Amino acid sequence: MDPGPARGFLRLVVIVAAIMLTYWYVTGITYNGY
């Protein structure tokens, strides 16, 4: 198996997870009125 695409996929997953966590954090603050 070529490690290149796998590494790129893992990086993509990490980026998406970080974006989702940031989105939850921001929307949570907005929802709570802070």
C-alpha positions as CSV (number, residue, x, y, z in Angstrom):
1,M,0.0,0.0,0.0
2,D,1.3,3.4,-0.9
3,P,1.6,5.5,2.3
4,G,1.2,8.8,0.4
5,P,-2.6,8.7,-0.2
6,A,-3.2,7.2,3.2
7,R,-1.3,10.0,4.9
8,G,-3.2,12.6,2.9
9,F,-6.5,10.9,3.9
10,L,-5.6,11.0,7.6
11,R,-4.7,14.7,7.2
12,L,-8.0,15.4,5.6
13,V,-9.9,13.6,8.4
14,V,-8.0,15.6,11.0
15,I,-8.8,18.9,9.3
16,V,-12.5,18.0,9.0
17,A,-12.6,17.0,12.6
18,A,-11.0,20.2,13.7
19,I,-13.4,22.3,11.6
20,M,-16.4,20.4,13.1
21,L,-15.2,20.9,16.7
22,T,-14.6,24.6,16.0
23,Y,-18.1,24.8,14.5
24,W,-19.7,23.1,17.5
25,Y,-17.7,25.4,19.8
26,V,-18.7,28.6,18.0
27,T,-22.4,27.6,17.6
28,G,-22.5,26.6,21.3
29,I,-21.2,30.0,22.4
30,T,-23.7,31.7,20.0
31,Y,-26.6,29.6,21.2
32,N,-25.7,30.3,24.9
33,G,-25.5,34.0,24.1
34,Y,-21.9,34.6,25.0
